Amino acid sequence: MSGVTVSEDGVVTGNTYDKYGSGNPVVRRLMSAFERDLDDLLVRGAPASVLDVGCGEGVLVHRWAQRLDGARIVGVDLREESIQAGWAERQAPNLEYRVLEDGDLPFSSGEFELVSAIEVLEHVPDPEHTLDEMARCASGHLLVSVPHEPLWRMLNMARGAYWRALGNTPGHLNHWSRRSFVELLSARGEVVEMRSPFPWTMLLVRL
């Protein structure tokens, strides 16, 4: 990874490495499997409206807006110059963005059929609260993914990264195995499908 995103209050919120646009053949192979599984689960959820929490520069929500033509797609994230610059570059008639000012989502209960958090929950200080807010805003499904621990750390160390942090990526505050992540989401609904594109865990949850 080449760096991290830091919010205005100095909190590390994520990596700036562009894994979606990387030209590295290994990264591209991993991301191809990741995106294929993610698209499959999104289609299975069949949403007419989607809220993506922690949408970053808008890469995924922009793709979803084009794929789900006519569906309402909303992305939210922190106020950060590079994030909003990405939003300006990725626009669609059915896509909107909102700046998230605090831990609560500024939407009504059940406003979206599907609420997603893709590579986000490992970064947030209170994942339980984030999931509660996501479940509140969703009427149908949650779609979530996180790095598979401890495999993620082992891979980082194998490539010589983050040795002082024992392989922990900067900004990763939370760590789950597949089992513990399924248990976390099962408290909010039925896990209808799990995908494990190496090295991630991805769940579609029916509320």
Backbone as CSV, one residue per row, in Angstrom:
resi,resn,N_x,N_y,N_z,CA_x,CA_y,CA_z,C_x,C_y,C_z
1,MET,0.838,-1.191,0.000,0.000,0.000,0.000,0.879,1.250,0.000
2,SER,0.409,2.287,-0.671,1.255,3.448,-0.858,1.004,4.556,0.130
3,GLY,-0.059,4.466,0.926,-0.329,5.544,1.855,-1.682,5.354,2.485
4,VAL,-2.141,6.384,3.239,-3.420,6.292,3.912,-4.191,7.577,3.720
5,THR,-5.514,7.492,3.924,-6.377,8.661,3.928,-6.537,9.128,5.365
6,VAL,-6.395,10.428,5.597,-6.510,10.977,6.939,-7.603,12.031,6.941
7,SER,-8.557,11.911,7.860,-9.654,12.869,7.935,-9.165,14.187,8.518
8,GLU,-10.067,15.194,8.553,-9.681,16.529,9.018,-9.264,16.535,10.488
9,ASP,-9.785,15.562,11.268,-9.399,15.523,12.681,-8.190,14.639,12.937
10,GLY,-7.523,14.211,11.843,-6.291,13.471,11.971,-6.438,11.979,12.124
11,VAL,-7.655,11.448,11.947,-7.888,10.018,12.093,-7.579,9.307,10.777
12,VAL,-6.799,8.233,10.870,-6.522,7.426,9.688,-7.784,6.657,9.331
13,THR,-8.281,6.848,8.108,-9.564,6.260,7.731,-9.455,5.231,6.638
14,GLY,-8.321,5.143,5.940,-8.244,4.144,4.888,-6.991,4.278,4.066
15,ASN,-6.837,3.338,3.143,-5.669,3.347,2.288,-5.921,4.119,1.007
16,THR,-4.897,4.771,0.502,-5.031,5.511,-0.739,-4.576,4.685,-1.932
17,TYR,-4.124,3.470,-1.707,-3.701,2.616,-2.809,-4.907,2.283,-3.684
18,ASP,-4.810,2.563,-4.969,-5.921,2.360,-5.894,-5.955,0.917,-6.365
19,LYS,-6.545,0.046,-5.558,-6.582,-1.373,-5.929,-7.514,-1.625,-7.103
20,TYR,-8.518,-0.754,-7.274,-9.444,-0.942,-8.389,-8.816,-0.558,-9.728
21,GLY,-7.862,0.365,-9.691,-7.243,0.807,-10.931,-5.814,0.354,-11.107
22,SER,-5.361,-0.560,-10.242,-3.969,-1.013,-10.292,-3.674,-1.768,-11.584
23,GLY,-2.463,-1.557,-12.093,-2.013,-2.290,-13.265,-1.195,-3.516,-12.913
24,ASN,-0.946,-3.733,-11.610,-0.191,-4.901,-11.169,-0.981,-6.166,-11.496
25,PRO,-0.396,-7.124,-12.213,-1.163,-8.308,-12.635,-1.683,-9.149,-11.480
26,VAL,-0.933,-9.227,-10.386,-1.394,-9.993,-9.231,-2.596,-9.300,-8.587
27,VAL,-2.471,-7.988,-8.395,-3.578,-7.226,-7.821,-4.806,-7.313,-8.719
28,ARG,-4.587,-7.213,-10.034,-5.716,-7.269,-10.959,-6.423,-8.620,-10.886
29,ARG,-5.661,-9.698,-10.731,-6.277,-11.022,-10.638,-7.106,-11.138,-9.366
30,LEU,-6.553,-10.663,-8.253,-7.289,-10.694,-6.997,-8.550,-9.830,-7.072
31,MET,-8.418,-8.636,-7.631,-9.554,-7.726,-7.703,-10.616,-8.212,-8.679
32,SER,-10.210,-8.934,-9.706,-11.186,-9.480,-10.651,-12.112,-10.465,-9.940
33,ALA,-11.538,-11.331,-9.108,-12.351,-12.280,-8.349,-13.217,-11.551,-7.330
34,PHE,-12.650,-10.539,-6.672,-13.383,-9.748,-5.688,-14.593,-9.071,-6.335
35,GLU,-14.368,-8.398,-7.455,-15.445,-7.663,-8.114,-16.495,-8.601,-8.692
36,ARG,-16.082,-9.766,-9.169,-17.041,-10.735,-9.707,-17.986,-11.225,-8.609
37,ASP,-17.429,-11.574,-7.449,-18.272,-12.029,-6.347,-19.161,-10.907,-5.830
38,LEU,-18.616,-9.700,-5.759,-19.396,-8.566,-5.291,-20.575,-8.294,-6.223
39,ASP,-20.336,-8.327,-7.527,-21.416,-8.116,-8.498,-22.480,-9.199,-8.382
40,ASP,-22.054,-10.453,-8.177,-23.005,-11.557,-8.037,-23.932,-11.336,-6.845
41,LEU,-23.365,-10.931,-5.719,-24.179,-10.720,-4.524,-25.076,-9.500,-4.669
42,LEU,-24.590,-8.471,-5.334,-25.414,-7.294,-5.569,-26.629,-7.667,-6.419
43,VAL,-26.411,-8.423,-7.470,-27.511,-8.851,-8.341,-28.483,-9.737,-7.572
44,ARG,-27.974,-10.611,-6.721,-28.850,-11.474,-5.932,-29.735,-10.654,-5.004
45,GLY,-29.192,-9.567,-4.460,-29.995,-8.691,-3.608,-31.075,-7.952,-4.374
46,ALA,-30.903,-7.781,-5.691,-31.881,-7.159,-6.597,-32.447,-5.853,-6.053
47,PRO,-31.581,-4.919,-5.667,-32.088,-3.694,-5.050,-32.536,-2.640,-6.061
48,ALA,-33.599,-1.923,-5.702,-34.024,-0.757,-6.476,-33.408,0.514,-5.912
49,SER,-32.780,0.387,-4.737,-32.078,1.519,-4.134,-30.928,0.982,-3.297
50,VAL,-29.786,1.691,-3.358,-28.569,1.245,-2.670,-27.925,2.423,-1.960
51,LEU,-27.546,2.208,-0.715,-26.718,3.152,0.027,-25.386,2.484,0.293
52,ASP,-24.286,3.115,-0.153,-22.951,2.574,0.090,-22.255,3.440,1.124
53,VAL,-21.967,2.856,2.272,-21.334,3.566,3.385,-19.826,3.462,3.241
54,GLY,-19.161,4.624,3.212,-17.712,4.634,2.995,-17.379,4.390,1.542
55,CYS,-18.010,5.135,0.660,-17.891,4.900,-0.789,-16.559,5.358,-1.375
56,GLY,-15.716,6.019,-0.564,-14.434,6.483,-1.093,-14.626,7.444,-2.247
57,GLU,-13.785,7.288,-3.259,-13.838,8.188,-4.413,-14.976,7.863,-5.376
58,GLY,-15.807,6.881,-5.044,-17.004,6.603,-5.839,-16.850,5.577,-6.938
59,VAL,-15.767,4.797,-6.909,-15.520,3.828,-7.979,-16.660,2.817,-8.081
60,LEU,-17.010,2.192,-6.954,-18.039,1.155,-6.989,-19.426,1.717,-7.236
61,VAL,-19.797,2.791,-6.523,-21.157,3.311,-6.700,-21.377,3.825,-8.119
62,HIS,-20.326,4.333,-8.744,-20.454,4.784,-10.127,-20.723,3.600,-11.048
63,ARG,-20.028,2.495,-10.827,-20.271,1.284,-11.613,-21.681,0.762,-11.370
64,TRP,-22.084,0.765,-10.095,-23.419,0.262,-9.770,-24.506,1.128,-10.389
65,ALA,-24.299,2.436,-10.410,-25.290,3.328,-11.007,-25.470,3.030,-12.489
66,GLN,-24.388,2.670,-13.159,-24.474,2.323,-14.572,-25.075,0.940,-14.768
67,ARG,-24.748,0.009,-13.886,-25.250,-1.363,-14.007,-26.719,-1.449,-13.616
68,LEU,-27.109,-0.728,-12.557,-28.490,-0.747,-12.069,-29.205,0.504,-12.562
69,ASP,-29.309,0.630,-13.854,-29.907,1.811,-14.478,-31.338,2.004,-13.974
70,GLY,-31.617,3.173,-13.424,-32.940,3.458,-12.892,-33.026,3.306,-11.385
71,ALA,-32.093,2.569,-10.787,-32.072,2.428,-9.331,-31.466,3.681,-8.702
72,ARG,-31.891,3.994,-7.496,-31.303,5.117,-6.751,-30.045,4.628,-6.051
73,ILE,-28.907,5.261,-6.339,-27.631,4.891,-5.739,-27.084,6.101,-4.981
74,VAL,-26.759,5.906,-3.713,-26.233,6.985,-2.872,-24.946,6.504,-2.216
75,GLY,-23.898,7.324,-2.281,-22.643,7.038,-1.603,-22.369,8.078,-0.540
76,VAL,-21.898,7.646,0.614,-21.540,8.585,1.687,-20.123,8.308,2.155
77,ASP,-19.425,9.368,2.545,-18.090,9.227,3.116,-17.728,10.518,3.823
78,LEU,-16.533,10.526,4.414,-16.063,11.686,5.156,-15.703,12.837,4.224
79,ARG,-15.584,14.017,4.827,-15.122,15.178,4.068,-13.602,15.111,3.946
80,GLU,-13.120,14.907,2.730,-11.687,14.795,2.464,-11.465,15.136,0.997
81,GLU,-10.505,15.965,0.721,-10.348,16.551,-0.609,-10.293,15.508,-1.721
82,SER,-9.516,14.444,-1.541,-9.382,13.456,-2.607,-10.688,12.694,-2.837
83,ILE,-11.460,12.483,-1.772,-12.738,11.786,-1.907,-13.711,12.615,-2.732
84,GLN,-13.874,13.879,-2.360,-14.807,14.727,-3.100,-14.331,14.982,-4.537
85,ALA,-13.020,14.988,-4.761,-12.504,15.120,-6.130,-12.917,13.921,-6.969
86,GLY,-12.884,12.725,-6.357,-13.334,11.531,-7.058,-14.803,11.584,-7.392
87,TRP,-15.602,12.129,-6.484,-17.042,12.260,-6.749,-17.301,13.138,-7.963
88,ALA,-16.540,14.215,-8.063,-16.736,15.140,-9.182,-16.461,14.476,-10.522
89,GLU,-15.585,13.486,-10.524,-15.226,12.785,-11.760,-16.190,11.650,-12.093
90,ARG,-16.958,11.202,-11.107,-17.809,10.021,-11.305,-19.256,10.392,-11.022
91,GLN,-19.951,10.788,-12.051,-21.323,11.254,-11.946,-22.245,10.395,-12.807
92,ALA,-23.498,10.291,-12.382,-24.525,9.587,-13.149,-25.876,10.161,-12.728
93,PRO,-26.874,10.103,-13.611,-28.184,10.682,-13.281,-28.826,10.080,-12.036
94,ASN,-28.579,8.802,-11.780,-29.194,8.119,-10.637,-28.253,7.976,-9.454
95,LEU,-27.157,8.737,-9.449,-26.143,8.648,-8.392,-26.018,9.970,-7.658
96,GLU,-26.028,9.893,-6.326,-25.787,11.094,-5.517,-24.810,10.759,-4.401
97,TYR,-24.154,11.806,-3.895,-23.177,11.646,-2.821,-23.563,12.538,-1.646
98,ARG,-23.236,12.082,-0.452,-23.444,12.876,0.762,-22.186,12.804,1.620
99,VAL,-21.838,13.930,2.231,-20.737,13.961,3.190,-21.270,13.523,4.542
100,LEU,-20.604,12.573,5.158,-20.994,12.063,6.467,-20.289,12.880,7.541
101,GLU,-21.072,13.584,8.353,-20.491,14.481,9.342,-20.249,13.797,10.688
102,ASP,-21.019,12.740,11.010,-20.807,12.032,12.275,-21.122,10.557,12.075
103,GLY,-21.269,9.825,13.162,-21.442,8.382,13.068,-22.827,7.922,12.663
104,ASP,-23.820,8.829,12.667,-25.182,8.460,12.301,-25.436,8.755,10.827
105,LEU,-26.158,7.853,10.179,-26.463,8.038,8.763,-27.674,8.972,8.609
106,PRO,-27.582,9.978,7.745,-28.636,10.989,7.627,-29.786,10.542,6.718
107,PHE,-30.360,9.370,7.026,-31.427,8.822,6.196,-32.511,8.225,7.089
108,SER,-33.690,8.050,6.498,-34.824,7.498,7.235,-34.695,5.987,7.376
109,SER,-35.405,5.433,8.336,-35.419,3.988,8.528,-36.006,3.298,7.302
110,GLY,-35.325,2.278,6.813,-35.808,1.526,5.667,-35.806,2.285,4.361
111,GLU,-35.013,3.345,4.252,-35.040,4.184,3.052,-34.426,3.484,1.833
112,PHE,-33.541,2.523,2.073,-32.863,1.833,0.972,-33.118,0.332,1.050
113,GLU,-33.244,-0.300,-0.119,-33.449,-1.741,-0.129,-32.177,-2.489,0.271
114,LEU,-31.026,-1.948,-0.094,-29.757,-2.587,0.252,-28.777,-1.518,0.727
115,VAL,-28.076,-1.820,1.813,-27.032,-0.927,2.330,-25.726,-1.710,2.367
116,SER,-24.672,-1.133,1.809,-23.390,-1.824,1.701,-22.283,-1.075,2.439
117,ALA,-21.255,-1.839,2.797,-20.011,-1.290,3.347,-18.904,-2.198,2.845
118,ILE,-18.191,-1.758,1.832,-17.195,-2.586,1.154,-15.796,-2.135,1.563
119,GLU,-15.111,-2.996,2.317,-13.766,-2.674,2.828,-13.797,-1.415,3.689
120,VAL,-14.775,-1.359,4.592,-14.979,-0.172,5.425,-14.963,-0.498,6.913
121,LEU,-15.634,-1.581,7.313,-15.842,-1.838,8.734,-14.542,-2.033,9.507
122,GLU,-13.483,-2.466,8.826,-12.197,-2.615,9.519,-11.603,-1.271,9.920
123,HIS,-12.114,-0.183,9.337,-11.564,1.152,9.598,-12.323,1.947,10.664
124,VAL,-13.586,1.601,10.939,-14.411,2.476,11.774,-14.188,2.189,13.258
125,PRO,-14.228,3.234,14.099,-13.979,3.045,15.529,-15.034,2.188,16.224
126,ASP,-16.298,2.235,15.733,-17.384,1.510,16.383,-18.177,0.742,15.324
127,PRO,-17.694,-0.429,14.907,-18.377,-1.172,13.844,-19.782,-1.619,14.224
128,GLU,-20.027,-1.876,15.505,-21.365,-2.272,15.939,-22.368,-1.155,15.650
129,HIS,-21.992,0.068,15.974,-22.880,1.209,15.723,-23.084,1.418,14.219
130,THR,-21.994,1.295,13.454,-22.109,1.454,12.006,-23.067,0.425,11.430
131,LEU,-22.958,-0.826,11.863,-23.853,-1.873,11.383,-25.292,-1.633,11.826
132,ASP,-25.479,-1.148,13.048,-26.832,-0.832,13.518,-27.463,0.246,12.646
133,GLU,-26.687,1.273,12.297,-27.197,2.336,11.447,-27.493,1.830,10.036
134,MET,-26.627,0.969,9.524,-26.863,0.381,8.203,-28.150,-0.441,8.198
135,ALA,-28.330,-1.269,9.239,-29.535,-2.091,9.331,-30.784,-1.230,9.487
136,ARG,-30.665,-0.116,10.191,-31.810,0.783,10.344,-32.248,1.357,9.000
137,CYS,-31.286,1.712,8.169,-31.595,2.365,6.890,-31.992,1.389,5.796
138,ALA,-31.773,0.090,6.033,-32.040,-0.923,5.008,-33.383,-1.592,5.243
139,SER,-34.089,-1.890,4.144,-35.348,-2.626,4.241,-35.207,-4.070,3.794
140,GLY,-34.096,-4.396,3.137,-33.950,-5.740,2.600,-32.669,-6.437,2.970
141,HIS,-31.532,-5.893,2.513,-30.263,-6.593,2.665,-29.127,-5.666,3.098
142,LEU,-28.118,-6.291,3.697,-26.806,-5.681,3.892,-25.819,-6.449,3.025
143,LEU,-24.867,-5.721,2.448,-23.785,-6.325,1.668,-22.479,-5.769,2.216
144,VAL,-21.638,-6.649,2.768,-20.439,-6.181,3.461,-19.237,-7.050,3.104
145,SER,-18.059,-6.431,3.138,-16.825,-7.198,2.967,-15.747,-6.625,3.873
146,VAL,-14.863,-7.513,4.332,-13.716,-7.114,5.147,-12.540,-8.017,4.794
147,PRO,-11.317,-7.589,5.106,-10.165,-8.479,4.923,-10.282,-9.702,5.825
148,HIS,-9.828,-10.844,5.339,-9.836,-12.075,6.121,-8.588,-12.101,6.993
149,GLU,-8.782,-11.984,8.285,-7.672,-12.045,9.234,-7.561,-13.455,9.807
150,PRO,-6.367,-13.940,10.169,-5.084,-13.223,10.129,-4.359,-13.325,8.787
151,LEU,-5.035,-13.897,7.774,-4.388,-14.071,6.479,-3.902,-12.748,5.912
152,TRP,-4.700,-11.700,6.094,-4.340,-10.390,5.541,-2.989,-9.915,6.083
153,ARG,-2.822,-10.039,7.392,-1.560,-9.614,8.012,-0.395,-10.472,7.522
154,MET,-0.634,-11.768,7.398,0.422,-12.664,6.941,0.878,-12.308,5.530
155,LEU,-0.069,-11.950,4.665,0.276,-11.560,3.300,1.071,-10.261,3.285
156,ASN,0.668,-9.313,4.127,1.420,-8.062,4.213,2.867,-8.326,4.628
157,MET,3.048,-9.149,5.636,4.398,-9.424,6.122,5.199,-10.220,5.095
158,ALA,4.528,-11.094,4.354,5.229,-11.880,3.340,5.800,-11.003,2.241
159,ARG,5.153,-9.857,1.994,5.668,-8.936,0.975,6.500,-7.805,1.599
160,GLY,6.805,-7.944,2.900,7.687,-6.999,3.567,7.035,-5.715,4.011
161,ALA,5.706,-5.719,4.172,4.992,-4.487,4.529,4.559,-4.504,5.992
162,TYR,4.671,-3.346,6.646,4.133,-3.089,7.977,4.675,-4.051,9.031
163,TRP,5.971,-4.309,8.978,6.577,-5.226,9.943,6.427,-4.727,11.369
164,ARG,6.592,-3.431,11.587,6.504,-2.892,12.945,5.109,-3.075,13.534
165,ALA,4.109,-3.114,12.663,2.728,-3.306,13.112,2.289,-4.762,12.977
166,LEU,3.264,-5.666,12.809,2.981,-7.097,12.648,2.030,-7.354,11.482
167,GLY,2.247,-6.577,10.411,1.472,-6.790,9.196,0.145,-6.074,9.147
168,ASN,-0.196,-5.329,10.195,-1.492,-4.641,10.195,-1.456,-3.419,9.294
169,THR,-2.373,-3.348,8.341,-2.453,-2.207,7.440,-2.828,-0.951,8.218
170,PRO,-2.175,0.199,7.974,-2.539,1.441,8.662,-4.022,1.744,8.499
171,GLY,-4.672,2.065,9.611,-6.089,2.384,9.566,-7.001,1.211,9.836
172,HIS,-6.462,-0.008,9.894,-7.279,-1.174,10.229,-7.395,-1.269,11.747
173,LEU,-8.561,-0.905,12.246,-8.789,-0.909,13.688,-9.420,-2.210,14.171
174,ASN,-10.102,-2.914,13.253,-10.854,-4.111,13.617,-10.418,-5.285,12.753
175,HIS,-10.458,-6.483,13.330,-9.999,-7.665,12.626,-10.946,-8.825,12.899
176,TRP,-11.360,-9.509,11.831,-12.276,-10.639,11.972,-11.779,-11.846,11.188
177,SER,-11.998,-13.017,11.736,-11.908,-14.242,10.955,-13.239,-14.410,10.229
178,ARG,-13.330,-15.381,9.326,-14.607,-15.615,8.654,-15.697,-15.938,9.676
179,ARG,-15.357,-16.808,10.627,-16.354,-17.216,11.616,-16.838,-16.047,12.454
180,SER,-15.916,-15.234,12.958,-16.321,-14.120,13.821,-17.103,-13.064,13.051
181,PHE,-16.793,-12.906,11.756,-17.530,-11.924,10.967,-18.948,-12.417,10.679
182,VAL,-19.094,-13.698,10.400,-20.432,-14.271,10.211,-21.243,-14.127,11.494
183,GLU,-20.633,-14.367,12.639,-21.332,-14.214,13.916,-21.785,-12.775,14.131
184,LEU,-20.921,-11.817,13.773,-21.255,-10.405,13.923,-22.477,-10.033,13.090
185,LEU,-22.518,-10.489,11.852,-23.622,-10.129,10.959,-24.875,-10.946,11.235
186,SER,-24.712,-12.152,11.752,-25.874,-12.999,12.058,-26.737,-12.394,13.149
187,ALA,-26.171,-11.507,13.941,-26.945,-10.838,14.980,-27.941,-9.842,14.392
188,ARG,-27.803,-9.560,13.090,-28.664,-8.560,12.456,-29.562,-9.142,11.366
189,GLY,-29.359,-10.389,11.026,-30.190,-10.997,9.996,-29.646,-12.351,9.586
190,GLU,-30.204,-12.875,8.508,-29.799,-14.179,7.998,-28.707,-14.009,6.944
191,VAL,-27.589,-14.647,7.165,-26.530,-14.642,6.160,-26.952,-15.600,5.047
192,VAL,-27.376,-15.042,3.920,-27.905,-15.874,2.839,-26.795,-16.392,1.930
193,GLU,-25.653,-15.693,1.916,-24.536,-16.195,1.120,-23.235,-15.568,1.597
194,MET,-22.186,-16.393,1.624,-20.842,-15.915,1.931,-19.944,-16.230,0.745
195,ARG,-19.150,-15.272,0.341,-18.130,-15.492,-0.669,-16.768,-15.201,-0.033
196,SER,-15.756,-15.902,-0.497,-14.415,-15.732,0.067,-13.389,-15.500,-1.029
197,PRO,-13.516,-14.416,-1.788,-12.472,-14.115,-2.771,-11.178,-13.786,-2.039
198,PHE,-10.137,-14.512,-2.324,-8.856,-14.380,-1.614,-8.308,-12.956,-1.745
199,PRO,-8.001,-12.247,-0.605,-8.075,-12.665,0.785,-9.149,-11.899,1.560
200,TRP,-10.395,-11.972,1.133,-11.482,-11.232,1.759,-12.610,-12.160,2.194
201,THR,-13.494,-11.622,3.043,-14.753,-12.271,3.387,-15.881,-11.328,2.986
202,MET,-16.882,-11.856,2.296,-17.973,-11.044,1.750,-19.302,-11.710,2.073
203,LEU,-20.241,-10.958,2.627,-21.521,-11.514,3.067,-22.693,-10.727,2.512
204,LEU,-23.742,-11.466,2.115,-25.042,-10.878,1.811,-25.975,-11.307,2.922
205,VAL,-26.590,-10.341,3.606,-27.400,-10.596,4.785,-28.820,-10.111,4.543
206,ARG,-29.793,-11.000,4.736,-31.202,-10.614,4.645,-31.682,-10.188,6.006
207,LEU,-32.208,-8.974,6.115,-32.653,-8.441,7.406,-33.999,-9.038,7.789
